[in-house]
Amino acid sequence: MNTDQFQRNNMYIETPEAYGDGGKNFDDDGREKRTGTWVTASAHIITAVIGSGVLSLAWAIAQMGWVAGPAVLFAFSFITYFTSTLLADSYRSPDPVTGKRNYTYSQVVRSTLGGRKFQLCGLAQYINLVGVTIGYTITASISMVAVKRSNCFHKHGHEDKCYTSNNPFMILFACIQIVLSQIPNFHKLSWLSIVAAVMSFAYSSIGLGLSIAKLATGGEHVRTSLTGVQVGVDVTGSEKVWRTFQAIGDIAFAYAYSNVLIEIQDTLKSSPAENKVMKRASLIGILTTTLFYVLCGTLGYAAFGNDAPGNFLTGFGFYEPFWLIDFANVCIAVHLVGAYQVFCQPIFGFVESWGKEKWPESKFVNVDHVVKLPLCGTYNMNFFRMVWRTIYVIITAVIAMLFPFFNDFLGLIGSLSFWPLTVYFPIEMYIKQSKMQKFSFTWTWLKILSWVCLIVSIISAAGSIQGLAHDLKKYQPFKATQ
């Protein structure tokens, strides 16, 4: 779809003066004036980054040990921040301050690289976004199940099996998402992202506090080492390799937010320049999340040692105080309600823009119906949006029911998305925009960074696929969780 078609389909015009108020309520592209700041952008980033990934970091560090574990965490945080600054400069093109706006990650790639790379970017982005929403459905249901099991363990003792099925909670999560998915776009999500960011701080802090308390009280001795789980004691040699690869994928997933960076940047007001504000928000967001990640990962490993559970709040490394565990898991579920929306809105926007292009005369697709809602004012209901978004949420919930494997699924998503979306495209666009000379020093080390990250993505994907294959052999769908 070309730019003119995009603007016609979304009913935007290029001259704000046409609105009769001098354009004071509209931005330079004719859209309603954006009001986002570094605070709201930071909240969106923290919501997108601190998600279910934090829960697996103690396990990930246990696979690699005290040296490699934190080193990999810091490496991913640096690479993510560096490439996010490159991507922030691509929001407007060709000039990062005065150029034409690009509303989505895919549009940025199309305007800068074009052709086949644009198609590959769209494929990688939307596969990743779909995978993340499935992963969040799995994680939210696991947290809800953990609340029920925690109360069961408190009442009947830790030896009780406390069987509970994930499926009813996945259905409940899907019902909530069907309602929230009717929010038209990213610009209406600031309040949800702020609530979700507060929840992420809450459960990360609780996990951190419980780890510190476990360390302070001593208790049973736990085994840790510089190299993590020990071959011949905890795992076999091949398991050590596969788990290390999978752990790298889990850490990559924990930093995945580049695929929604442009959509977040498109919420920022135009003064000061969006790229400068986004770089500041990225720095704040990544510094904040890295601090939590390092603390949760290292203290979680110190508390549980080489036996660290895959999810340190739902794997019942902690049983008491049960009410605090319950609260933490409720916070996880609430956070993922918001995070799901942050990641699915680009999918919704893409399909709905495509629908307007495909059926420009269809009232079902294009006409909004004004509905008055009690206490909420008016709402513009679109039948196509309502039906398609509902179907999408149902499909992701069904897939989550069929493949509810937390660590393996997260690792695979992180592996598949890290290199193309976080590294390759931002670097290629920066090289193209800056008209960098081939084989210059900067060009060479950027290419080396890209190739190294590709290798990391491949090996971590292999580890996650091996883990999924192993779990599928012994898994029976729709069986209660023990």
HELIX and SHEET records of a PDB file:
HELIX    1   1 THR A    3  ASN A    9  1                                   7    
HELIX    2   2 PRO A   16  TYR A   19  5                                   4    
HELIX    3   3 TRP A   38  VAL A   49  1                                  12    
HELIX    4   4 SER A   52  SER A   56  5                                   5    
HELIX    5   5 LEU A   57  ALA A   88  1                                  32    
HELIX    6   6 TYR A  105  THR A  112  1                                   8    
HELIX    7   7 GLY A  115  HIS A  156  1                                  42    
HELIX    8   8 ASN A  167  LEU A  180  1                                  14    
HELIX    9   9 PHE A  186  LYS A  188  5                                   3    
HELIX   10  10 SER A  190  ALA A  216  1                                  27    
HELIX   11  11 GLY A  237  ALA A  254  1                                  18    
HELIX   12  12 SER A  258  VAL A  260  5                                   3    
HELIX   13  13 LEU A  261  GLN A  265  1                                   5    
HELIX   14  14 GLU A  274  PHE A  304  1                                  31    
HELIX   15  15 GLY A  305  ASP A  307  5                                   3    
HELIX   16  16 PHE A  322  LYS A  358  1                                  37    
HELIX   17  17 LYS A  363  ASN A  366  1                                   4    
HELIX   18  18 PHE A  383  LEU A  402  1                                  20    
HELIX   19  19 PHE A  406  SER A  417  1                                  12    
HELIX   20  20 PHE A  418  TYR A  424  3                                   7    
HELIX   21  21 PHE A  425  GLN A  433  1                                   9    
HELIX   22  22 PHE A  441  LYS A  473  1                                  33    
SHEET    1   A 2 ARG A  92  SER A  93  0                                        
SHEET    2   A 2 LYS A 100  ARG A 101 -1                                        
SHEET    1   B 2 ASP A 368  LEU A 373  0                                        
SHEET    2   B 2 GLY A 377  ASN A 382 -1                                        
END                                                                             
